[in-house]
Amino acid sequence: MWGYGVKEVEPYVEFIGRDILFREAVLGVLGIGKGSKNEPANLQDSFCVACKIAKKDIDCNNCSKSVRELKEGE
């Protein structure tokens, strides 16, 4: 891009912007990316998701879900 003026680069910048927008739209349709509906709502829900991914043999109804978030310095 060295040696090109602002007017000469504008079409390329617009093209790249559209390309990125298209990719984000495809990822959004697939349910991947920011604002995904699959994201857990809170800490306990994220614990349940992690537990299911790890395939623990724990019954979810009997789980205490006693989870606490560690802050820096704890």
LODO-272545 format. One record per residue (C-alpha): residue number from 0; z, x, y. Coordinates in steps of 0.2 Angstrom, whole numbers, plus 2048, in hexadecimal, padded with zeros to 3 digits. Layout:
BEGIN
{NUM; {Z; X; Y}}
...
END
This chain:
BEGIN
{0; {800; 800; 800}}
{1; {801; 80F; 80B}}
{2; {7F2; 80F; 817}}
{3; {7F1; 7FC; 818}}
{4; {7F5; 7F2; 827}}
{5; {800; 7E2; 828}}
{6; {7F0; 7D6; 829}}
{7; {7E9; 7DF; 819}}
{8; {7F9; 7DD; 80F}}
{9; {7FD; 7CB; 813}}
{10; {7F1; 7C4; 805}}
{11; {7F9; 7CF; 7F8}}
{12; {80B; 7CA; 7FE}}
{13; {806; 7B7; 7FC}}
{14; {7FE; 7BA; 7EB}}
{15; {80E; 7C3; 7E5}}
{16; {819; 7B5; 7EC}}
{17; {80F; 7A8; 7E3}}
{18; {810; 7B2; 7D3}}
{19; {823; 7B3; 7D4}}
{20; {824; 7A0; 7D8}}
{21; {819; 79C; 7C9}}
{22; {824; 7A7; 7BD}}
{23; {834; 79F; 7C4}}
{24; {82D; 78D; 7C1}}
{25; {828; 792; 7AF}}
{26; {83A; 798; 7AC}}
{27; {841; 789; 7B4}}
{28; {837; 77D; 7A9}}
{29; {83D; 787; 79A}}
{30; {84F; 785; 7A0}}
{31; {851; 798; 7A3}}
{32; {857; 79F; 7B4}}
{33; {862; 79A; 7C2}}
{34; {869; 788; 7C2}}
{35; {867; 786; 7B0}}
{36; {86E; 776; 7A9}}
{37; {875; 780; 79A}}
{38; {881; 789; 7A4}}
{39; {894; 785; 7A0}}
{40; {89D; 77C; 7AE}}
{41; {8AD; 785; 7AD}}
{42; {8B7; 793; 7A4}}
{43; {8BC; 789; 795}}
{44; {8AA; 783; 792}}
{45; {8A4; 794; 793}}
{46; {8B1; 799; 786}}
{47; {8AB; 78B; 77B}}
{48; {899; 791; 77D}}
{49; {89E; 7A3; 779}}
{50; {8A8; 79D; 76A}}
{51; {899; 793; 763}}
{52; {88D; 7A2; 766}}
{53; {899; 7AD; 75C}}
{54; {899; 7A1; 74E}}
{55; {8AC; 7A0; 74D}}
{56; {8B2; 794; 73F}}
{57; {8BE; 78C; 74B}}
{58; {8BE; 779; 74D}}
{59; {8BB; 775; 75F}}
{60; {8C7; 766; 75E}}
{61; {8D5; 771; 759}}
{62; {8D2; 77F; 765}}
{63; {8DF; 782; 772}}
{64; {8D2; 789; 77F}}
{65; {8E0; 793; 787}}
{66; {8D5; 79E; 791}}
{67; {8D9; 7A7; 7A1}}
{68; {8CE; 7B1; 7AD}}
{69; {8D3; 7C3; 7B0}}
{70; {8D2; 7C8; 7C2}}
{71; {8CF; 7DA; 7C7}}
{72; {8DF; 7E5; 7C6}}
{73; {8E7; 7DA; 7B7}}
END
